[in-house]
Amino acid sequence: MKVLVTGTDGYIGVMLAHQLLSRGYDVVGMDTGFYRAGWLYAGVDRSPAWIRKDMRHISKDDLKGIDAVVHLAELSNDPLGQLNPEITFEINHKGSVSLAKMCKDVGVSRFVYSSSCSVYGLGSDDYRTEESETDPQTAYAKCKVLVERDVSLLADDNFSPIFLRNGTAYGPSPRMRFDIVLNNLTGLAWATKKIAMTSDGTPWRPLVHVLDICEAMICSLEAPRETIHNQIFNVGDTNENYRIREIALIVKDVFPDCEVTFGASDGDDRSYRVSFEKISKQLPGFECKHTVKLGAEQLRILFESIDMTPDDFAFRGYTRLKQLQYLIRTQQIDANLFWN
């Protein structure tokens, strides 16, 4: 099977491409290269050939001979989405739907879309399922809902989309991110010996290891069509829902020299607790193999092995918003996020 991975040079994409290559897939990557400055360690020994191209410039010619697409290439988190909501909708919503339409037109049979549990937005302590009403609170999450809606309408006998609503990712990746919760808290614990939370830490979040996300994507490529056709799957493990304060305390357990303090509510009401029963029952071969505690331990071992410094942790290349602001400020990309 020949697979195109968009966003192959990102936090998840670099790990996914490596996993696919190691299992014998023919992999083509595509990425615009915004985050090439951030390479924390040599963690993969195989990378695919990839095309440096903005996803808004993808053409049908780029899709010739491709059997399946795994689509990761979007502006990748909530603060980044709020930087310029109009551009976020242009890339994440319109760009993703345009790509799916081109895939259908040229005969790509399977389209795996990387969505997010952030679509659930606000909620009680009840578990959200794939049938629960969505309540997106940010441009990023709203785009995920719109892409799911519009791409699902393209499904037919020859085109099978699948929508993977990932929990909040964590864990080591060479193309590291320190702007997601567990990675950020472990980085703070290592680099500053202090986690000073501005909130009370009561909101819920489902967390999922980057390699478990990759496994869900690979299982989606390999599953029988009738199992995944036009389906939504929450990606994670029901046991891996945590309050933010619980995550901080797990980090303190793994980094015992770290001091943890909590504040009052910071006004961010997003809180969602998610059920992952559907994916555990319906997606053949999928099972989460990591826990938050294990992920924190892996990150500590990594930081020790590379002798990570506070400057490494703070480097702009590991925080999506900082890196894009740098590229705009230095006029390497314009206000529409095209390369100059």
Secondary structure, DSSP 8 states (H G I E B T S, - for coil): -EEEEETTTSTTHHHHHHHHHHTT-EEEEEE--TTTT---S---S----EEE--GGG--GGGGTT--EEEE--S--SHHHHHH-HHHHIIIIIIIHHHHHHHHHHHT--EEEEEEEGGGG-S--SSEE-TTS-----SHHHHHHHHHHHHHHTT-BTTBEEEEEEE-EEES--SS---SSHHHHHHHHHHHTSEEE-SS----EEEEEEHHHHHHHHHHHHHS-HHHHTTEEEEES-GGGEEEHHHHHHHHHHHSTT-EEE--S--S-----EE--HHHHHHSTT------HHHHHHHHHHHHHHHT--HHHHH-GGGSHHHHHHHHHHTTSB-TTS-B-
